[in-house]
Amino acid sequence: MIKPYGGNLGKDPELKQGKTSYCLFSIAEQSGWGENKKTSWYNCISFGKQAEMISKYFSKGDKMIFDAEQTVEQKDGKTFVNVTVKNVYLELCQTKGKQQAKSVPENDYNENEPKDDMPF
């Protein structure tokens, strides 16, 4: 199921080159108020031109809004949530330090490629 995500990058995105380029990054999503405030962390991956765009235009602390598909897996008694980015909403993102992501044409990065070999 695809759902919206939004939050701040926990570190600079890491681009990996290979048969298909992919980008790994983490997002911190906050919810609640006051004493009930909590932060959820998501490990995210993006593929192809979209991965290259994320690596080029986003860095630690930037706010990113996107749609993604979530998978949950259990390993050694721990739960891992993996998020595969489908579409980034550039008009809602806030970047600093790098070039503005808003200047990238949407058709330059928004693609669906086969994702047979997920690295996590």
Jmol script that loads the backbone (N, CA, C; Angstrom):
load data "model"
ATOM      1  N   MET A   1       0.832  -1.170   0.000  1.00  0.00           N
ATOM      2  CA  MET A   1       0.000   0.000   0.000  1.00  0.00           C
ATOM      3  C   MET A   1       0.886   1.246   0.000  1.00  0.00           C
ATOM      4  N   ILE A   2       0.562   2.192  -0.855  1.00  0.00           N
ATOM      5  CA  ILE A   2       1.318   3.437  -0.950  1.00  0.00           C
ATOM      6  C   ILE A   2       0.687   4.473  -0.027  1.00  0.00           C
ATOM      7  N   LYS A   3       1.523   5.158   0.761  1.00  0.00           N
ATOM      8  CA  LYS A   3       1.028   6.184   1.673  1.00  0.00           C
ATOM      9  C   LYS A   3       2.001   7.358   1.718  1.00  0.00           C
ATOM     10  N   PRO A   4       1.534   8.520   2.167  1.00  0.00           N
ATOM     11  CA  PRO A   4       2.416   9.692   2.227  1.00  0.00           C
ATOM     12  C   PRO A   4       3.342   9.642   3.442  1.00  0.00           C
ATOM     13  N   TYR A   5       4.535  10.154   3.271  1.00  0.00           N
ATOM     14  CA  TYR A   5       5.513  10.291   4.336  1.00  0.00           C
ATOM     15  C   TYR A   5       6.052  11.707   4.306  1.00  0.00           C
ATOM     16  N   GLY A   6       6.487  12.193   5.444  1.00  0.00           N
ATOM     17  CA  GLY A   6       7.105  13.505   5.499  1.00  0.00           C
ATOM     18  C   GLY A   6       7.970  13.606   6.735  1.00  0.00           C
ATOM     19  N   GLY A   7       9.095  14.249   6.587  1.00  0.00           N
ATOM     20  CA  GLY A   7       9.977  14.417   7.721  1.00  0.00           C
ATOM     21  C   GLY A   7      11.305  14.987   7.279  1.00  0.00           C
ATOM     22  N   ASN A   8      12.246  14.994   8.210  1.00  0.00           N
ATOM     23  CA  ASN A   8      13.572  15.546   7.948  1.00  0.00           C
ATOM     24  C   ASN A   8      14.574  14.411   7.757  1.00  0.00           C
ATOM     25  N   LEU A   9      15.496  14.620   6.812  1.00  0.00           N
ATOM     26  CA  LEU A   9      16.536  13.625   6.580  1.00  0.00           C
ATOM     27  C   LEU A   9      17.473  13.562   7.774  1.00  0.00           C
ATOM     28  N   GLY A  10      17.773  12.348   8.214  1.00  0.00           N
ATOM     29  CA  GLY A  10      18.647  12.150   9.357  1.00  0.00           C
ATOM     30  C   GLY A  10      20.120  12.242   9.019  1.00  0.00           C
ATOM     31  N   LYS A  11      20.460  12.024   7.752  1.00  0.00           N
ATOM     32  CA  LYS A  11      21.840  12.163   7.274  1.00  0.00           C
ATOM     33  C   LYS A  11      21.782  12.404   5.775  1.00  0.00           C
ATOM     34  N   ASP A  12      22.914  12.734   5.182  1.00  0.00           N
ATOM     35  CA  ASP A  12      22.958  12.950   3.736  1.00  0.00           C
ATOM     36  C   ASP A  12      22.579  11.661   3.012  1.00  0.00           C
ATOM     37  N   PRO A  13      21.788  11.760   1.938  1.00  0.00           N
ATOM     38  CA  PRO A  13      21.447  10.571   1.141  1.00  0.00           C
ATOM     39  C   PRO A  13      22.713   9.959   0.547  1.00  0.00           C
ATOM     40  N   GLU A  14      22.715   8.638   0.452  1.00  0.00           N
ATOM     41  CA  GLU A  14      23.877   7.907  -0.053  1.00  0.00           C
ATOM     42  C   GLU A  14      23.514   7.246  -1.381  1.00  0.00           C
ATOM     43  N   LEU A  15      24.113   7.717  -2.471  1.00  0.00           N
ATOM     44  CA  LEU A  15      23.836   7.191  -3.806  1.00  0.00           C
ATOM     45  C   LEU A  15      24.770   6.023  -4.096  1.00  0.00           C
ATOM     46  N   LYS A  16      24.195   4.912  -4.574  1.00  0.00           N
ATOM     47  CA  LYS A  16      24.950   3.725  -4.964  1.00  0.00           C
ATOM     48  C   LYS A  16      24.753   3.520  -6.455  1.00  0.00           C
ATOM     49  N   GLN A  17      25.852   3.355  -7.176  1.00  0.00           N
ATOM     50  CA  GLN A  17      25.798   3.137  -8.621  1.00  0.00           C
ATOM     51  C   GLN A  17      25.928   1.645  -8.900  1.00  0.00           C
ATOM     52  N   GLY A  18      25.250   1.195  -9.929  1.00  0.00           N
ATOM     53  CA  GLY A  18      25.313  -0.200 -10.333  1.00  0.00           C
ATOM     54  C   GLY A  18      24.419  -0.394 -11.531  1.00  0.00           C
ATOM     55  N   LYS A  19      23.929  -1.610 -11.695  1.00  0.00           N
ATOM     56  CA  LYS A  19      23.000  -1.895 -12.793  1.00  0.00           C
ATOM     57  C   LYS A  19      21.845  -0.892 -12.767  1.00  0.00           C
ATOM     58  N   THR A  20      21.306  -0.663 -11.599  1.00  0.00           N
ATOM     59  CA  THR A  20      20.311   0.386 -11.368  1.00  0.00           C
ATOM     60  C   THR A  20      20.798   1.225 -10.196  1.00  0.00           C
ATOM     61  N   SER A  21      20.871   2.534 -10.374  1.00  0.00           N
ATOM     62  CA  SER A  21      21.270   3.421  -9.281  1.00  0.00           C
ATOM     63  C   SER A  21      20.200   3.391  -8.198  1.00  0.00           C
ATOM     64  N   TYR A  22      20.642   3.476  -6.948  1.00  0.00           N
ATOM     65  CA  TYR A  22      19.687   3.612  -5.854  1.00  0.00           C
ATOM     66  C   TYR A  22      20.277   4.508  -4.785  1.00  0.00           C
ATOM     67  N   CYS A  23      19.385   5.104  -4.006  1.00  0.00           N
ATOM     68  CA  CYS A  23      19.773   6.050  -2.977  1.00  0.00           C
ATOM     69  C   CYS A  23      19.170   5.610  -1.649  1.00  0.00           C
ATOM     70  N   LEU A  24      19.987   5.566  -0.616  1.00  0.00           N
ATOM     71  CA  LEU A  24      19.537   5.214   0.731  1.00  0.00           C
ATOM     72  C   LEU A  24      19.549   6.459   1.607  1.00  0.00           C
ATOM     73  N   PHE A  25      18.494   6.637   2.389  1.00  0.00           N
ATOM     74  CA  PHE A  25      18.437   7.748   3.335  1.00  0.00           C
ATOM     75  C   PHE A  25      17.439   7.411   4.427  1.00  0.00           C
ATOM     76  N   SER A  26      17.484   8.165   5.518  1.00  0.00           N
ATOM     77  CA  SER A  26      16.543   7.961   6.615  1.00  0.00           C
ATOM     78  C   SER A  26      15.756   9.245   6.850  1.00  0.00           C
ATOM     79  N   ILE A  27      14.511   9.067   7.263  1.00  0.00           N
ATOM     80  CA  ILE A  27      13.605  10.187   7.531  1.00  0.00           C
ATOM     81  C   ILE A  27      13.130  10.087   8.981  1.00  0.00           C
ATOM     82  N   ALA A  28      13.137  11.217   9.674  1.00  0.00           N
ATOM     83  CA  ALA A  28      12.579  11.311  11.024  1.00  0.00           C
ATOM     84  C   ALA A  28      11.216  11.987  10.910  1.00  0.00           C
ATOM     85  N   GLU A  29      10.183  11.283  11.335  1.00  0.00           N
ATOM     86  CA  GLU A  29       8.819  11.808  11.269  1.00  0.00           C
ATOM     87  C   GLU A  29       8.325  12.004  12.709  1.00  0.00           C
ATOM     88  N   GLN A  30       7.918  13.228  13.037  1.00  0.00           N
ATOM     89  CA  GLN A  30       7.479  13.525  14.399  1.00  0.00           C
ATOM     90  C   GLN A  30       5.959  13.546  14.482  1.00  0.00           C
ATOM     91  N   SER A  31       5.455  13.093  15.621  1.00  0.00           N
ATOM     92  CA  SER A  31       4.013  13.129  15.876  1.00  0.00           C
ATOM     93  C   SER A  31       3.780  13.424  17.349  1.00  0.00           C
ATOM     94  N   GLY A  32       2.587  13.862  17.674  1.00  0.00           N
ATOM     95  CA  GLY A  32       2.234  14.181  19.047  1.00  0.00           C
ATOM     96  C   GLY A  32       2.724  15.561  19.470  1.00  0.00           C
ATOM     97  N   TRP A  33       2.359  15.940  20.701  1.00  0.00           N
ATOM     98  CA  TRP A  33       2.725  17.244  21.254  1.00  0.00           C
ATOM     99  C   TRP A  33       3.197  17.079  22.682  1.00  0.00           C
ATOM    100  N   GLY A  34       3.998  18.038  23.111  1.00  0.00           N
ATOM    101  CA  GLY A  34       4.443  18.090  24.509  1.00  0.00           C
ATOM    102  C   GLY A  34       5.105  16.803  24.958  1.00  0.00           C
ATOM    103  N   GLU A  35       4.623  16.275  26.098  1.00  0.00           N
ATOM    104  CA  GLU A  35       5.189  15.048  26.652  1.00  0.00           C
ATOM    105  C   GLU A  35       4.894  13.825  25.776  1.00  0.00           C
ATOM    106  N   ASN A  36       3.888  13.926  24.924  1.00  0.00           N
ATOM    107  CA  ASN A  36       3.503  12.805  24.058  1.00  0.00           C
ATOM    108  C   ASN A  36       4.190  12.848  22.693  1.00  0.00           C
ATOM    109  N   LYS A  37       5.123  13.787  22.514  1.00  0.00           N
ATOM    110  CA  LYS A  37       5.811  13.908  21.235  1.00  0.00           C
ATOM    111  C   LYS A  37       6.728  12.702  21.036  1.00  0.00           C
ATOM    112  N   LYS A  38       6.680  12.125  19.822  1.00  0.00           N
ATOM    113  CA  LYS A  38       7.553  10.994  19.523  1.00  0.00           C
ATOM    114  C   LYS A  38       8.093  11.116  18.111  1.00  0.00           C
ATOM    115  N   THR A  39       9.252  10.525  17.891  1.00  0.00           N
ATOM    116  CA  THR A  39       9.897  10.531  16.582  1.00  0.00           C
ATOM    117  C   THR A  39       9.985   9.106  16.075  1.00  0.00           C
ATOM    118  N   SER A  40       9.523   8.881  14.847  1.00  0.00           N
ATOM    119  CA  SER A  40       9.647   7.580  14.192  1.00  0.00           C
ATOM    120  C   SER A  40      10.668   7.714  13.073  1.00  0.00           C
ATOM    121  N   TRP A  41      11.558   6.741  12.962  1.00  0.00           N
ATOM    122  CA  TRP A  41      12.588   6.745  11.927  1.00  0.00           C
ATOM    123  C   TRP A  41      12.262   5.718  10.876  1.00  0.00           C
ATOM    124  N   TYR A  42      12.453   6.095   9.614  1.00  0.00           N
ATOM    125  CA  TYR A  42      12.190   5.199   8.488  1.00  0.00           C
ATOM    126  C   TYR A  42      13.432   5.118   7.611  1.00  0.00           C
ATOM    127  N   ASN A  43      13.833   3.896   7.261  1.00  0.00           N
ATOM    128  CA  ASN A  43      14.906   3.684   6.290  1.00  0.00           C
ATOM    129  C   ASN A  43      14.259   3.697   4.908  1.00  0.00           C
ATOM    130  N   CYS A  44      14.749   4.569   4.045  1.00  0.00           N
ATOM    131  CA  CYS A  44      14.127   4.779   2.740  1.00  0.00           C
ATOM    132  C   CYS A  44      15.089   4.435   1.610  1.00  0.00           C
ATOM    133  N   ILE A  45      14.499   4.057   0.477  1.00  0.00           N
ATOM    134  CA  ILE A  45      15.280   3.785  -0.727  1.00  0.00           C
ATOM    135  C   ILE A  45      14.535   4.337  -1.932  1.00  0.00           C
ATOM    136  N   SER A  46      15.282   4.842  -2.879  1.00  0.00           N
ATOM    137  CA  SER A  46      14.736   5.349  -4.132  1.00  0.00           C
ATOM    138  C   SER A  46      15.617   4.819  -5.256  1.00  0.00           C
ATOM    139  N   PHE A  47      15.062   4.683  -6.465  1.00  0.00           N
ATOM    140  CA  PHE A  47      15.789   4.079  -7.577  1.00  0.00           C
ATOM    141  C   PHE A  47      15.900   5.017  -8.773  1.00  0.00           C
ATOM    142  N   GLY A  48      16.891   4.746  -9.633  1.00  0.00           N
ATOM    143  CA  GLY A  48      17.034   5.406 -10.929  1.00  0.00           C
ATOM    144  C   GLY A  48      17.286   6.899 -10.842  1.00  0.00           C
ATOM    145  N   LYS A  49      16.672   7.627 -11.778  1.00  0.00           N
ATOM    146  CA  LYS A  49      16.876   9.080 -11.851  1.00  0.00           C
ATOM    147  C   LYS A  49      16.370   9.778 -10.601  1.00  0.00           C
ATOM    148  N   GLN A  50      15.305   9.253 -10.008  1.00  0.00           N
ATOM    149  CA  GLN A  50      14.794   9.844  -8.770  1.00  0.00           C
ATOM    150  C   GLN A  50      15.849   9.741  -7.668  1.00  0.00           C
ATOM    151  N   ALA A  51      16.553   8.624  -7.581  1.00  0.00           N
ATOM    152  CA  ALA A  51      17.620   8.445  -6.596  1.00  0.00           C
ATOM    153  C   ALA A  51      18.738   9.462  -6.816  1.00  0.00           C
ATOM    154  N   GLU A  52      19.096   9.667  -8.078  1.00  0.00           N
ATOM    155  CA  GLU A  52      20.141  10.634  -8.404  1.00  0.00           C
ATOM    156  C   GLU A  52      19.718  12.047  -8.030  1.00  0.00           C
ATOM    157  N   MET A  53      18.449  12.380  -8.259  1.00  0.00           N
ATOM    158  CA  MET A  53      17.923  13.694  -7.908  1.00  0.00           C
ATOM    159  C   MET A  53      17.954  13.904  -6.386  1.00  0.00           C
ATOM    160  N   ILE A  54      17.539  12.909  -5.638  1.00  0.00           N
ATOM    161  CA  ILE A  54      17.533  13.029  -4.176  1.00  0.00           C
ATOM    162  C   ILE A  54      18.955  13.233  -3.662  1.00  0.00           C
ATOM    163  N   SER A  55      19.890  12.454  -4.179  1.00  0.00           N
ATOM    164  CA  SER A  55      21.281  12.572  -3.758  1.00  0.00           C
ATOM    165  C   SER A  55      21.857  13.945  -4.094  1.00  0.00           C
ATOM    166  N   LYS A  56      21.483  14.492  -5.228  1.00  0.00           N
ATOM    167  CA  LYS A  56      22.034  15.765  -5.687  1.00  0.00           C
ATOM    168  C   LYS A  56      21.446  16.960  -4.941  1.00  0.00           C
ATOM    169  N   TYR A  57      20.159  16.939  -4.650  1.00  0.00           N
ATOM    170  CA  TYR A  57      19.476  18.130  -4.149  1.00  0.00           C
ATOM    171  C   TYR A  57      19.134  18.114  -2.663  1.00  0.00           C
ATOM    172  N   PHE A  58      19.225  16.989  -1.985  1.00  0.00           N
ATOM    173  CA  PHE A  58      18.831  16.916  -0.584  1.00  0.00           C
ATOM    174  C   PHE A  58      20.025  16.563   0.295  1.00  0.00           C
ATOM    175  N   SER A  59      19.989  17.076   1.533  1.00  0.00           N
ATOM    176  CA  SER A  59      21.036  16.768   2.499  1.00  0.00           C
ATOM    177  C   SER A  59      20.431  16.699   3.901  1.00  0.00           C
ATOM    178  N   LYS A  60      21.252  16.298   4.856  1.00  0.00           N
ATOM    179  CA  LYS A  60      20.827  16.141   6.248  1.00  0.00           C
ATOM    180  C   LYS A  60      20.037  17.367   6.711  1.00  0.00           C
ATOM    181  N   GLY A  61      18.893  17.120   7.353  1.00  0.00           N
ATOM    182  CA  GLY A  61      18.072  18.186   7.911  1.00  0.00           C
ATOM    183  C   GLY A  61      16.987  18.697   6.982  1.00  0.00           C
ATOM    184  N   ASP A  62      17.117  18.448   5.671  1.00  0.00           N
ATOM    185  CA  ASP A  62      16.104  18.915   4.718  1.00  0.00           C
ATOM    186  C   ASP A  62      14.784  18.205   4.947  1.00  0.00           C
ATOM    187  N   LYS A  63      13.708  18.929   4.710  1.00  0.00           N
ATOM    188  CA  LYS A  63      12.367  18.357   4.821  1.00  0.00           C
ATOM    189  C   LYS A  63      11.979  17.769   3.475  1.00  0.00           C
ATOM    190  N   MET A  64      11.474  16.524   3.508  1.00  0.00           N
ATOM    191  CA  MET A  64      11.064  15.839   2.288  1.00  0.00           C
ATOM    192  C   MET A  64       9.658  15.266   2.474  1.00  0.00           C
ATOM    193  N   ILE A  65       8.829  15.451   1.465  1.00  0.00           N
ATOM    194  CA  ILE A  65       7.471  14.910   1.448  1.00  0.00           C
ATOM    195  C   ILE A  65       7.382  13.978   0.241  1.00  0.00           C
ATOM    196  N   PHE A  66       6.907  12.748   0.444  1.00  0.00           N
ATOM    197  CA  PHE A  66       6.852  11.791  -0.660  1.00  0.00           C
ATOM    198  C   PHE A  66       5.821  10.700  -0.389  1.00  0.00           C
ATOM    199  N   ASP A  67       5.422  10.017  -1.459  1.00  0.00           N
ATOM    200  CA  ASP A  67       4.604   8.813  -1.367  1.00  0.00           C
ATOM    201  C   ASP A  67       5.542   7.626  -1.414  1.00  0.00           C
ATOM    202  N   ALA A  68       5.210   6.568  -0.659  1.00  0.00           N
ATOM    203  CA  ALA A  68       6.086   5.404  -0.626  1.00  0.00           C
ATOM    204  C   ALA A  68       5.296   4.146  -0.289  1.00  0.00           C
ATOM    205  N   GLU A  69       5.924   3.037  -0.624  1.00  0.00           N
ATOM    206  CA  GLU A  69       5.385   1.736  -0.268  1.00  0.00           C
ATOM    207  C   GLU A  69       6.207   1.208   0.899  1.00  0.00           C
ATOM    208  N   GLN A  70       5.524   0.707   1.914  1.00  0.00           N
ATOM    209  CA  GLN A  70       6.179   0.275   3.138  1.00  0.00           C
ATOM    210  C   GLN A  70       6.158  -1.247   3.240  1.00  0.00           C
ATOM    211  N   THR A  71       7.284  -1.832   3.642  1.00  0.00           N
ATOM    212  CA  THR A  71       7.333  -3.254   3.969  1.00  0.00           C
ATOM    213  C   THR A  71       7.879  -3.392   5.383  1.00  0.00           C
ATOM    214  N   VAL A  72       7.401  -4.372   6.099  1.00  0.00           N
ATOM    215  CA  VAL A  72       7.827  -4.607   7.475  1.00  0.00           C
ATOM    216  C   VAL A  72       8.410  -6.013   7.546  1.00  0.00           C
ATOM    217  N   GLU A  73       9.576  -6.125   8.181  1.00  0.00           N
ATOM    218  CA  GLU A  73      10.171  -7.439   8.350  1.00  0.00           C
ATOM    219  C   GLU A  73      10.666  -7.606   9.778  1.00  0.00           C
ATOM    220  N   GLN A  74      10.659  -8.841  10.246  1.00  0.00           N
ATOM    221  CA  GLN A  74      11.116  -9.179  11.588  1.00  0.00           C
ATOM    222  C   GLN A  74      12.450  -9.907  11.486  1.00  0.00           C
ATOM    223  N   LYS A  75      13.450  -9.440  12.235  1.00  0.00           N
ATOM    224  CA  LYS A  75      14.759 -10.095  12.288  1.00  0.00           C
ATOM    225  C   LYS A  75      15.238 -10.095  13.725  1.00  0.00           C
ATOM    226  N   ASP A  76      15.561 -11.254  14.227  1.00  0.00           N
ATOM    227  CA  ASP A  76      16.118 -11.388  15.574  1.00  0.00           C
ATOM    228  C   ASP A  76      15.287 -10.650  16.621  1.00  0.00           C
ATOM    229  N   GLY A  77      13.973 -10.745  16.532  1.00  0.00           N
ATOM    230  CA  GLY A  77      13.095 -10.114  17.501  1.00  0.00           C
ATOM    231  C   GLY A  77      12.912  -8.620  17.325  1.00  0.00           C
ATOM    232  N   LYS A  78      13.479  -8.055  16.264  1.00  0.00           N
ATOM    233  CA  LYS A  78      13.341  -6.625  15.990  1.00  0.00           C
ATOM    234  C   LYS A  78      12.469  -6.429  14.762  1.00  0.00           C
ATOM    235  N   THR A  79      11.762  -5.306  14.739  1.00  0.00           N
ATOM    236  CA  THR A  79      10.922  -4.965  13.603  1.00  0.00           C
ATOM    237  C   THR A  79      11.602  -3.877  12.792  1.00  0.00           C
ATOM    238  N   PHE A  80      11.713  -4.100  11.477  1.00  0.00           N
ATOM    239  CA  PHE A  80      12.318  -3.134  10.565  1.00  0.00           C
ATOM    240  C   PHE A  80      11.263  -2.687   9.560  1.00  0.00           C
ATOM    241  N   VAL A  81      11.135  -1.374   9.411  1.00  0.00           N
ATOM    242  CA  VAL A  81      10.219  -0.797   8.432  1.00  0.00           C
ATOM    243  C   VAL A  81      11.057  -0.247   7.290  1.00  0.00           C
ATOM    244  N   ASN A  82      10.855  -0.794   6.098  1.00  0.00           N
ATOM    245  CA  ASN A  82      11.567  -0.333   4.904  1.00  0.00           C
ATOM    246  C   ASN A  82      10.593   0.418   4.022  1.00  0.00           C
ATOM    247  N   VAL A  83      11.028   1.551   3.484  1.00  0.00           N
ATOM    248  CA  VAL A  83      10.157   2.433   2.721  1.00  0.00           C
ATOM    249  C   VAL A  83      10.764   2.643   1.331  1.00  0.00           C
ATOM    250  N   THR A  84       9.996   2.310   0.275  1.00  0.00           N
ATOM    251  CA  THR A  84      10.428   2.507  -1.107  1.00  0.00           C
ATOM    252  C   THR A  84       9.714   3.727  -1.669  1.00  0.00           C
ATOM    253  N   VAL A  85      10.481   4.763  -1.988  1.00  0.00           N
ATOM    254  CA  VAL A  85       9.936   6.031  -2.466  1.00  0.00           C
ATOM    255  C   VAL A  85       9.352   5.859  -3.865  1.00  0.00           C
ATOM    256  N   LYS A  86       8.139   6.363  -4.060  1.00  0.00           N
ATOM    257  CA  LYS A  86       7.474   6.306  -5.363  1.00  0.00           C
ATOM    258  C   LYS A  86       7.423   7.672  -6.030  1.00  0.00           C
ATOM    259  N   ASN A  87       7.123   8.731  -5.269  1.00  0.00           N
ATOM    260  CA  ASN A  87       6.972  10.066  -5.842  1.00  0.00           C
ATOM    261  C   ASN A  87       7.346  11.112  -4.793  1.00  0.00           C
ATOM    262  N   VAL A  88       8.245  12.034  -5.148  1.00  0.00           N
ATOM    263  CA  VAL A  88       8.641  13.125  -4.245  1.00  0.00           C
ATOM    264  C   VAL A  88       7.868  14.374  -4.631  1.00  0.00           C
ATOM    265  N   TYR A  89       7.274  15.056  -3.642  1.00  0.00           N
ATOM    266  CA  TYR A  89       6.526  16.292  -3.875  1.00  0.00           C
ATOM    267  C   TYR A  89       7.464  17.475  -3.692  1.00  0.00           C
ATOM    268  N   LEU A  90       8.160  17.829  -4.772  1.00  0.00           N
ATOM    269  CA  LEU A  90       9.179  18.871  -4.699  1.00  0.00           C
ATOM    270  C   LEU A  90       8.629  20.204  -4.231  1.00  0.00           C
ATOM    271  N   GLU A  91       7.401  20.535  -4.628  1.00  0.00           N
ATOM    272  CA  GLU A  91       6.837  21.829  -4.255  1.00  0.00           C
ATOM    273  C   GLU A  91       6.604  21.953  -2.747  1.00  0.00           C
ATOM    274  N   LEU A  92       6.606  20.825  -2.019  1.00  0.00           N
ATOM    275  CA  LEU A  92       6.387  20.849  -0.574  1.00  0.00           C
ATOM    276  C   LEU A  92       7.677  20.657   0.225  1.00  0.00           C
ATOM    277  N   CYS A  93       8.762  20.334  -0.455  1.00  0.00           N
ATOM    278  CA  CYS A  93      10.030  20.073   0.220  1.00  0.00           C
ATOM    279  C   CYS A  93      10.763  21.372   0.531  1.00  0.00           C
ATOM    280  N   GLN A  94      11.613  21.306   1.555  1.00  0.00           N
ATOM    281  CA  GLN A  94      12.443  22.446   1.916  1.00  0.00           C
ATOM    282  C   GLN A  94      13.894  21.996   1.949  1.00  0.00           C
ATOM    283  N   THR A  95      14.702  22.557   1.053  1.00  0.00           N
ATOM    284  CA  THR A  95      16.117  22.210   1.016  1.00  0.00           C
ATOM    285  C   THR A  95      16.949  23.418   1.386  1.00  0.00           C
ATOM    286  N   LYS A  96      18.138  23.146   1.883  1.00  0.00           N
ATOM    287  CA  LYS A  96      19.069  24.221   2.201  1.00  0.00           C
ATOM    288  C   LYS A  96      20.466  23.739   1.836  1.00  0.00           C
ATOM    289  N   GLY A  97      21.337  24.639   1.516  1.00  0.00           N
ATOM    290  CA  GLY A  97      22.716  24.270   1.241  1.00  0.00           C
ATOM    291  C   GLY A  97      22.980  23.819  -0.187  1.00  0.00           C
ATOM    292  N   LYS A  98      22.179  22.901  -0.720  1.00  0.00           N
ATOM    293  CA  LYS A  98      22.357  22.438  -2.092  1.00  0.00           C
ATOM    294  C   LYS A  98      21.429  23.219  -2.998  1.00  0.00           C
ATOM    295  N   GLN A  99      21.522  22.985  -4.304  1.00  0.00           N
ATOM    296  CA  GLN A  99      20.636  23.649  -5.252  1.00  0.00           C
ATOM    297  C   GLN A  99      19.183  23.323  -4.905  1.00  0.00           C
ATOM    298  N   GLN A 100      18.290  24.216  -5.243  1.00  0.00           N
ATOM    299  CA  GLN A 100      16.875  24.000  -4.962  1.00  0.00           C
ATOM    300  C   GLN A 100      16.323  22.856  -5.800  1.00  0.00           C
ATOM    301  N   ALA A 101      15.728  21.881  -5.158  1.00  0.00           N
ATOM    302  CA  ALA A 101      15.154  20.725  -5.851  1.00  0.00           C
ATOM    303  C   ALA A 101      13.975  21.132  -6.715  1.00  0.00           C
ATOM    304  N   LYS A 102      13.330  22.252  -6.386  1.00  0.00           N
ATOM    305  CA  LYS A 102      12.161  22.691  -7.150  1.00  0.00           C
ATOM    306  C   LYS A 102      12.497  22.965  -8.613  1.00  0.00           C
ATOM    307  N   SER A 103      13.769  23.202  -8.915  1.00  0.00           N
ATOM    308  CA  SER A 103      14.141  23.536 -10.285  1.00  0.00           C
ATOM    309  C   SER A 103      14.267  22.307 -11.178  1.00  0.00           C
ATOM    310  N   VAL A 104      14.140  21.106 -10.616  1.00  0.00           N
ATOM    311  CA  VAL A 104      14.254  19.884 -11.401  1.00  0.00           C
ATOM    312  C   VAL A 104      12.911  19.569 -12.046  1.00  0.00           C
ATOM    313  N   PRO A 105      12.859  19.383 -13.361  1.00  0.00           N
ATOM    314  CA  PRO A 105      11.600  19.024 -14.004  1.00  0.00           C
ATOM    315  C   PRO A 105      11.103  17.686 -13.460  1.00  0.00           C
ATOM    316  N   GLU A 106       9.813  17.597 -13.174  1.00  0.00           N
ATOM    317  CA  GLU A 106       9.259  16.392 -12.563  1.00  0.00           C
ATOM    318  C   GLU A 106       9.513  15.155 -13.414  1.00  0.00           C
ATOM    319  N   ASN A 107       9.419  15.262 -14.734  1.00  0.00           N
ATOM    320  CA  ASN A 107       9.619  14.090 -15.574  1.00  0.00           C
ATOM    321  C   ASN A 107      11.084  13.677 -15.650  1.00  0.00           C
ATOM    322  N   ASP A 108      11.987  14.440 -15.052  1.00  0.00           N
ATOM    323  CA  ASP A 108      13.405  14.113 -15.062  1.00  0.00           C
ATOM    324  C   ASP A 108      13.760  13.057 -14.016  1.00  0.00           C
ATOM    325  N   TYR A 109      12.896  12.812 -13.056  1.00  0.00           N
ATOM    326  CA  TYR A 109      13.239  11.868 -12.007  1.00  0.00           C
ATOM    327  C   TYR A 109      12.133  10.901 -11.658  1.00  0.00           C
ATOM    328  N   ASN A 110      10.911  11.174 -11.981  1.00  0.00           N
ATOM    329  CA  ASN A 110       9.784  10.375 -11.509  1.00  0.00           C
ATOM    330  C   ASN A 110       9.574   9.184 -12.427  1.00  0.00           C
ATOM    331  N   GLU A 111      10.066   8.045 -12.013  1.00  0.00           N
ATOM    332  CA  GLU A 111       9.976   6.865 -12.852  1.00  0.00           C
ATOM    333  C   GLU A 111       9.784   5.631 -11.988  1.00  0.00           C
ATOM    334  N   ASN A 112       9.276   4.590 -12.594  1.00  0.00           N
ATOM    335  CA  ASN A 112       9.130   3.313 -11.910  1.00  0.00           C
ATOM    336  C   ASN A 112       9.998   2.301 -12.629  1.00  0.00           C
ATOM    337  N   GLU A 113      11.046   1.825 -11.949  1.00  0.00           N
ATOM    338  CA  GLU A 113      11.954   0.848 -12.526  1.00  0.00           C
ATOM    339  C   GLU A 113      11.812  -0.456 -11.760  1.00  0.00           C
ATOM    340  N   PRO A 114      12.178  -1.571 -12.364  1.00  0.00           N
ATOM    341  CA  PRO A 114      12.153  -2.836 -11.633  1.00  0.00           C
ATOM    342  C   PRO A 114      13.080  -2.768 -10.430  1.00  0.00           C
ATOM    343  N   LYS A 115      12.640  -3.308  -9.352  1.00  0.00           N
ATOM    344  CA  LYS A 115      13.412  -3.221  -8.109  1.00  0.00           C
ATOM    345  C   LYS A 115      13.637  -4.616  -7.550  1.00  0.00           C
ATOM    346  N   ASP A 116      14.264  -5.479  -8.342  1.00  0.00           N
ATOM    347  CA  ASP A 116      14.444  -6.869  -7.958  1.00  0.00           C
ATOM    348  C   ASP A 116      15.418  -7.064  -6.820  1.00  0.00           C
ATOM    349  N   ASP A 117      16.526  -6.318  -6.817  1.00  0.00           N
ATOM    350  CA  ASP A 117      17.547  -6.543  -5.815  1.00  0.00           C
ATOM    351  C   ASP A 117      17.611  -5.392  -4.820  1.00  0.00           C
ATOM    352  N   MET A 118      16.692  -5.434  -3.811  1.00  0.00           N
ATOM    353  CA  MET A 118      16.653  -4.397  -2.788  1.00  0.00           C
ATOM    354  C   MET A 118      17.802  -4.652  -1.812  1.00  0.00           C
ATOM    355  N   PRO A 119      18.555  -3.620  -1.468  1.00  0.00           N
ATOM    356  CA  PRO A 119      19.742  -3.811  -0.631  1.00  0.00           C
ATOM    357  C   PRO A 119      19.471  -3.934   0.850  1.00  0.00           C
ATOM    358  N   PHE A 120      18.225  -3.868   1.301  1.00  0.00           N
ATOM    359  CA  PHE A 120      17.982  -4.057   2.733  1.00  0.00           C
ATOM    360  C   PHE A 120      16.967  -5.114   2.991  1.00  0.00           C
TER     361      PHE A 120
END
end "model"
wireframe off; spacefill off
backbone 0.3
color backbone group
